[in-house]
C-alpha cells in the first residue's frame, strides 16, 4: 500500500482540524497504508 505523509500545521494544540487528520490517519492505517504524521508545532522554529 501507499505511504502517506500527514501534515498538521495548526498552531492550536486542541485543533479540530488536527483531530480530524488523526482520525483519517487511523482509517488509512486500518486500510493497510503506512501513515507518517508530522506536526509542524513540534518542529523547532530554527528548523523552519
MOPAC internal coordinates of N, CA, C and O (Angstrom, degrees):
PM7 1SCF
backbone

  N    0.0000 0     0.00 0     0.00 0    0    0    0
  C    1.4517 1     0.00 0     0.00 0    1    0    0
  C    1.5306 1   109.39 1     0.00 0    2    1    0
  O    1.2310 1   120.99 1     4.25 1    3    2    1
  N    1.3107 1   115.71 1  -175.75 1    3    2    1
  C    1.4629 1   122.07 1  -174.86 1    5    3    2
  C    1.5249 1   111.93 1   -87.30 1    6    5    3
  O    1.2310 1   121.49 1   -23.66 1    7    6    5
  N    1.3286 1   114.76 1   156.34 1    7    6    5
  C    1.4599 1   121.64 1   169.30 1    9    7    6
  C    1.5170 1   106.62 1  -101.77 1   10    9    7
  O    1.2310 1   120.68 1   -52.03 1   11   10    9
  N    1.3387 1   116.30 1   127.97 1   11   10    9
  C    1.4597 1   122.34 1  -175.00 1   13   11   10
  C    1.5213 1   109.15 1  -116.69 1   14   13   11
  O    1.2310 1   120.22 1   -53.48 1   15   14   13
  N    1.3289 1   117.18 1   126.52 1   15   14   13
  C    1.4607 1   121.93 1   173.19 1   17   15   14
  C    1.5178 1   107.17 1   -92.13 1   18   17   15
  O    1.2310 1   120.70 1   -62.99 1   19   18   17
  N    1.3161 1   116.27 1   117.01 1   19   18   17
  C    1.4581 1   123.18 1  -176.27 1   21   19   18
  C    1.5307 1   107.89 1  -104.56 1   22   21   19
  O    1.2310 1   120.34 1   -74.28 1   23   22   21
  N    1.3346 1   116.95 1   105.72 1   23   22   21
  C    1.4663 1   122.06 1  -173.25 1   25   23   22
  C    1.5139 1   110.78 1  -105.03 1   26   25   23
  O    1.2310 1   121.04 1   -55.42 1   27   26   25
  N    1.3313 1   115.62 1   124.58 1   27   26   25
  C    1.4594 1   122.09 1   175.34 1   29   27   26
  C    1.5235 1   107.77 1  -113.25 1   30   29   27
  O    1.2310 1   120.95 1   -54.73 1   31   30   29
  N    1.3276 1   115.79 1   125.27 1   31   30   29
  C    1.4588 1   119.99 1  -178.06 1   33   31   30
  C    1.5100 1   113.93 1  -116.31 1   34   33   31
  O    1.2310 1   120.00 1  -168.57 1   35   34   33
  N    1.3194 1   117.60 1    11.43 1   35   34   33
  C    1.4568 1   120.60 1  -178.02 1   37   35   34
  C    1.5278 1   111.01 1   -70.85 1   38   37   35
  O    1.2310 1   119.94 1   -43.56 1   39   38   37
  N    1.3330 1   117.72 1   136.44 1   39   38   37
  C    1.4629 1   120.19 1   177.27 1   41   39   38
  C    1.5294 1   112.86 1   -76.75 1   42   41   39
  O    1.2310 1   120.16 1   168.17 1   43   42   41
  N    1.3163 1   117.29 1   -11.83 1   43   42   41
  C    1.4637 1   121.64 1  -176.81 1   45   43   42
  C    1.5227 1   111.13 1   -90.88 1   46   45   43
  O    1.2310 1   120.60 1   -48.77 1   47   46   45
  N    1.3278 1   116.46 1   131.23 1   47   46   45
  C    1.4642 1   121.04 1   178.36 1   49   47   46
  C    1.5252 1   111.60 1   -68.93 1   50   49   47
  O    1.2310 1   120.11 1   153.61 1   51   50   49
  N    1.3197 1   117.39 1   -26.39 1   51   50   49
  C    1.4703 1   120.95 1  -178.79 1   53   51   50
  C    1.5291 1   111.33 1  -106.69 1   54   53   51
  O    1.2310 1   120.31 1  -146.50 1   55   54   53
  N    1.3036 1   117.02 1    33.50 1   55   54   53
  C    1.4576 1   123.30 1  -177.07 1   57   55   54
  C    1.5248 1   111.95 1   -63.06 1   58   57   55
  O    1.2310 1   120.67 1   -48.74 1   59   58   57
  N    1.3187 1   116.33 1   131.26 1   59   58   57
  C    1.4687 1   120.54 1   175.49 1   61   59   58
  C    1.5236 1   110.26 1   -68.29 1   62   61   59
  O    1.2310 1   120.67 1   145.51 1   63   62   61
  N    1.3190 1   116.33 1   -34.49 1   63   62   61
  C    1.4640 1   119.95 1   177.84 1   65   63   62
  C    1.5262 1   110.19 1   -63.29 1   66   65   63
  O    1.2310 1   120.46 1   139.07 1   67   66   65
  N    1.3253 1   116.73 1   -40.93 1   67   66   65
  C    1.4618 1   120.70 1   178.53 1   69   67   66
  C    1.5308 1   110.64 1   -64.66 1   70   69   67
  O    1.2310 1   120.04 1   139.40 1   71   70   69
  N    1.3251 1   117.53 1   -40.60 1   71   70   69
  C    1.4686 1   120.63 1   177.34 1   73   71   70
  C    1.5300 1   110.95 1   -61.75 1   74   73   71
  O    1.2310 1   120.66 1   137.85 1   75   74   73
  N    1.3226 1   116.34 1   -42.15 1   75   74   73
  C    1.4639 1   120.60 1   178.07 1   77   75   74
  C    1.5275 1   110.50 1   -63.32 1   78   77   75
  O    1.2310 1   120.68 1   137.12 1   79   78   77
  N    1.3186 1   116.30 1   -42.88 1   79   78   77
  C    1.4600 1   120.85 1   179.96 1   81   79   78
  C    1.5227 1   110.91 1   -61.72 1   82   81   79
  O    1.2310 1   119.71 1   136.78 1   83   82   81
  N    1.3266 1   118.16 1   -43.22 1   83   82   81
  C    1.4664 1   121.36 1   179.29 1   85   83   82
  C    1.5346 1   110.81 1   -65.73 1   86   85   83
  O    1.2310 1   120.65 1   144.73 1   87   86   85
  N    1.3205 1   116.37 1   -35.27 1   87   86   85
  C    1.4692 1   120.21 1   175.70 1   89   87   86
  C    1.5337 1   109.60 1   -62.96 1   90   89   87
  O    1.2310 1   120.70 1   135.16 1   91   90   89
  N    1.3200 1   116.27 1   -44.84 1   91   90   89
  C    1.4662 1   120.23 1   177.88 1   93   91   90
  C    1.5267 1   111.13 1   -63.90 1   94   93   91
  O    1.2310 1   120.53 1   143.75 1   95   94   93
  N    1.3362 1   116.59 1   -36.25 1   95   94   93
  C    1.4717 1   120.78 1   175.89 1   97   95   94
  C    1.5266 1   110.08 1   -57.24 1   98   97   95
  O    1.2310 1   120.82 1   134.28 1   99   98   97
  N    1.3342 1   116.05 1   -45.72 1   99   98   97
  C    1.4658 1   120.81 1  -179.27 1  101   99   98
  C    1.5279 1   111.03 1   -63.22 1  102  101   99
  O    1.2310 1   120.54 1   138.11 1  103  102  101
  N    1.3079 1   116.58 1   -41.89 1  103  102  101
  C    1.4701 1   120.18 1  -179.76 1  105  103  102
  C    1.5265 1   111.03 1   -65.38 1  106  105  103
  O    1.2310 1   120.79 1   137.54 1  107  106  105
  N    1.3342 1   116.10 1   -42.46 1  107  106  105
  C    1.4639 1   119.48 1   178.64 1  109  107  106
  C    1.5258 1   111.15 1   -64.25 1  110  109  107
  O    1.2310 1   120.71 1   139.16 1  111  110  109
  N    1.3340 1   116.24 1   -40.84 1  111  110  109
  C    1.4625 1   120.69 1   177.80 1  113  111  110
  C    1.5261 1   110.48 1   -62.37 1  114  113  111
  O    1.2310 1   120.44 1   138.13 1  115  114  113
  N    1.3236 1   116.76 1   -41.87 1  115  114  113
  C    1.4669 1   121.24 1   179.06 1  117  115  114
  C    1.5294 1   111.55 1   -62.92 1  118  117  115
  O    1.2310 1   120.52 1   153.32 1  119  118  117
  N    1.3273 1   116.60 1   -26.68 1  119  118  117
  C    1.4644 1   120.99 1   178.94 1  121  119  118
  C    1.5261 1   112.09 1   -86.87 1  122  121  119
  O    1.2310 1   120.63 1  -179.27 1  123  122  121
  N    1.3424 1   116.40 1     0.73 1  123  122  121
  C    1.4564 1   119.90 1   175.34 1  125  123  122
  C    1.5158 1   115.76 1   100.93 1  126  125  123
  O    1.2310 1   120.00 1  -177.57 1  127  126  125
  N    1.3241 1   117.60 1     2.43 1  127  126  125
  C    1.4605 1   120.62 1   178.68 1  129  127  126
  C    1.5248 1   109.85 1   -83.74 1  130  129  127
  O    1.2310 1   120.71 1   -26.93 1  131  130  129
  N    1.3130 1   116.24 1   153.07 1  131  130  129
  C    1.4588 1   120.88 1   173.36 1  133  131  130
  C    1.5242 1   106.95 1   -93.47 1  134  133  131
  O    1.2310 1   120.52 1   -54.70 1  135  134  133
  N    1.3325 1   116.61 1   125.30 1  135  134  133
  C    1.4607 1   121.37 1  -178.81 1  137  135  134
  C    1.5218 1   108.80 1  -112.05 1  138  137  135
  O    1.2310 1   120.80 1   -51.00 1  139  138  137
  N    1.3373 1   116.07 1   129.00 1  139  138  137
  C    1.4556 1   122.62 1   176.73 1  141  139  138
  C    1.5267 1   107.00 1  -112.59 1  142  141  139
  O    1.2310 1   120.06 1   -77.61 1  143  142  141
  N    1.3508 1   117.48 1   102.39 1  143  142  141
  C    1.4604 1   119.52 1  -179.39 1  145  143  142
  C    1.5324 1   111.29 1   -78.74 1  146  145  143
  O    1.2310 1   120.76 1   -39.89 1  147  146  145
  N    1.3214 1   116.16 1   140.11 1  147  146  145
  C    1.4601 1   121.71 1   176.39 1  149  147  146
  C    1.5177 1   108.04 1  -133.35 1  150  149  147
  O    1.2310 1   121.13 1   -65.41 1  151  150  149
  N    1.3281 1   115.45 1   114.59 1  151  150  149
  C    1.4601 1   121.75 1   178.91 1  153  151  150
  C    1.5283 1   107.12 1  -102.08 1  154  153  151
  O    1.2310 1   120.44 1   -70.13 1  155  154  153
  N    1.3117 1   116.76 1   109.87 1  155  154  153
  C    1.4639 1   121.69 1  -175.87 1  157  155  154
  C    1.5332 1   111.56 1   -59.58 1  158  157  155
  O    1.2310 1   120.12 1   150.59 1  159  158  157
  N    1.3478 1   117.38 1   -29.41 1  159  158  157
  C    1.4696 1   119.87 1   178.10 1  161  159  158
  C    1.5188 1   111.80 1   -60.68 1  162  161  159
  O    1.2310 1   120.02 1   153.28 1  163  162  161
  N    1.3304 1   117.58 1   -26.72 1  163  162  161
  C    1.4595 1   121.85 1  -177.96 1  165  163  162
  C    1.5297 1   112.66 1   -82.77 1  166  165  163
  O    1.2310 1   120.15 1   169.62 1  167  166  165
  N    1.3240 1   117.31 1   -10.38 1  167  166  165
  C    1.4656 1   121.41 1  -179.59 1  169  167  166
  C    1.5313 1   108.48 1   -85.40 1  170  169  167
  O    1.2310 1   119.69 1   -50.48 1  171  170  169
  N    1.3400 1   118.21 1   129.52 1  171  170  169
  C    1.4661 1   120.09 1   178.79 1  173  171  170
  C    1.5324 1   111.36 1   -59.07 1  174  173  171
  O    1.2310 1   120.70 1   -37.47 1  175  174  173
  N    1.3227 1   116.27 1   142.53 1  175  174  173
  C    1.4644 1   121.52 1  -178.33 1  177  175  174
  C    1.5286 1   111.61 1   -57.52 1  178  177  175
  O    1.2310 1   120.48 1   146.50 1  179  178  177
  N    1.3177 1   116.68 1   -33.50 1  179  178  177
  C    1.4639 1   120.47 1  -179.14 1  181  179  178
  C    1.5303 1   111.18 1   -63.19 1  182  181  179
  O    1.2310 1   120.67 1   149.02 1  183  182  181
  N    1.3276 1   116.33 1   -30.98 1  183  182  181
  C    1.4633 1   120.50 1  -178.89 1  185  183  182
  C    1.5217 1   111.99 1   -75.08 1  186  185  183
  O    1.2310 1   120.72 1   160.36 1  187  186  185
  N    1.3286 1   116.23 1   -19.64 1  187  186  185
  C    1.4549 1   119.59 1  -179.57 1  189  187  186
  C    1.5082 1   109.50 1   -86.59 1  190  189  187
  O    1.2310 1   120.10 1   180.00 1  191  190  189

